[in-house]
Amino acid sequence: MTKYNALSVNIRYENENDKYQWKDRKYVLKNMIDKINPDFIGFQEVKSRQLDDLVNFFSEKYYYYGEFREESETAEMNPVFVKKDKFLIEDKKTLWLSDTPYEKHSNTWDGDLPRIYSYATVIDRNTHDKILKFINTHFDHVGVEARIKSSDLIENIIDETNFPVLLMGDFNTVPSDGYIDTLLNKENLENSYDKLQDKENSLTIHNYTDVTLGEPIDYIFVKSPFNISKSEVLRIKENDIYSSDHNHIYIEFEK
């Protein structure tokens, strides 16, 4: 049996108006990741200076890949980080969630912003076998059409991939909305929400509060033959400093 673990982390973009500043929060995140030691990490809302910090913290242990969704000083990315001692990565690419995914910065639906998904094929370092395609995304927070069509687009990518898939990200919608049912109800795709023991307290966007009651907008999915053996919503706070305005999703999965 082969076992891995994975972590999805919306880090909250660096914002000088926030009560909890990135310069303090980044160490809370680092401590969490060092403790968990995940094989795969997907970050969302990463700005340029934040990427520099993540690379400084983790590049000795992790390969990483990502591209910014726009050409601006405020642009964000959702990079993938993969353990160096176990894996290699190849076939890296960032595409846009739109009718023209290969057109950089495209936004053809009702989204407020251009949105992307970044992926890499993960190879076993020792056997050189393909392990999985690792996809990290961040859906639009405004456009309903954008979320539905983004879900359909990602489903097509999964169907076209003839080996396992690990998908994660901030999907900006709760399960009861129905906007990403294409993914949540897909037969060969397990999701972190279904595997939670306490669904009533699975809120992930908490806006720097201790509220837990509610549904998640962050998820991790695995395509068969992988199965999720453990799923948790991680609520991380150190010395009264939150890691982010999101809780984080952690899974263990196996085949």
Beta strands, then each sheet from edge to edge (+ up, - down):
strand 1: 3-10
strand 2: 40-44
strand 3: 62-65
strand 4: 80-83
strand 5: 87-96
strand 6: 116-124
strand 7: 130-138
strand 8: 165-170
strand 9: 189-191
strand 10: 218-223
strand 11: 227-234
strand 12: 237-238
strand 13: 241-242
strand 14: 248-254
sheet 1: 3+ 4- 2+ 1+ 14- 11+
sheet 2: 5+ 6- 7+ 8+ 10- 9+
sheet 3: 12+ 13-
end
